[in-house]
Amino acid sequence: MPALDTIRKRLAALEAKPDAQSLSGRIAELLPDIEQAIARGVSYAVISESLTASGISIAPATLKTYLYRLRSARRVATDNVKRKSAKKARP
């Protein structure tokens, strides 16, 4: 049976940021690293295996879906900023 100190440390480690508690939040935090791996030619299957081995269980197809959604959201946010800047630039 684990010592109380070990249990306390494990419980303290559970206190993560709210967005990091969800799977999508974790993937969002790792997005730059995942995109770098993809740019180097690492497959979604290998990335998925690595994430699963690290405690983030995700199937390659689910990973692709999350990346699509995150990239789309980023694109929309960027487009909105560009539109606001363009409106301000008009006389």
N, C-alpha and C positions, 0 to 999 in steps of 0.2 A: 504494500500500500504506500502511495507517495506521501512524503512528508508534507506537513501543512505549508511550509515555505514554498514548496514546489507548486502546490495547488494555488496558493496566493499569487505566485508569479504567472501562472497560466490564466487565472481570472483577470489579472491586471492587463495581460496581453490582449484580452478580448475587448478591451475598451478602445475601439478603433473609431476613426472619424465616421460619421453617419454614412457618407457616400462610399466609404471603403467597405462597408459591411455587405453590400450587395455585390453580386457577381459583376454586374455591369459597371459598378463603381470601381471595382478592382481593375477591370480591363481598361476603363477610362484612365486610371492613374498610370497604367503600364503602356498606354497607347504609343507614346514616342518610342519606347524600347521595342515594342512589337513591330512597329512600322520600320524601324531600323533593321530588325531581323529579316523582315520580308524583303526589304531593299537589297539585302545581302544574298537573297535567294533561298532563305529558309522556308520550308513549306509550312502550311497551316497545320498539318498533322504533327510535324516535329515541334512546332511552337505549342500546340495543344498538349502534347506529351510532356513537354518541359513545365508548362504551367500546372498540369495535373500532378507531376512529381513534386512540385513546390507547394501543393496544397490548394491549388485553384483548379478544381475539376471542371473541365469544359471540353466539349466535343469540337472537332475542327469545324463542322458546319455551324455550330453555335458561335464559335469565335468569329467566323466570317460574317455572320449576321450582326453581331455586336459591333464589329469594325465598320461595317457598312453604315449602321445607324449613327455611330459616333462621328464618322467622317461627314455624313450628311448634315448632322447638327452643326458641326464645325463650319461647313460650307455655308449653311444658312446664316449663321452668326456673322461670318465674314461678309457675305453679301449685304446683310442689314447694315453693317458698319459702313460699307462702301456707299450704299444708298443714302445714309444719313449725311455722310461727308459730301456727297454730290449735291444734296439739297442745300447744305450750308454754303456751298461755293457759288450757288446761283445768286445773281444780284437782285 
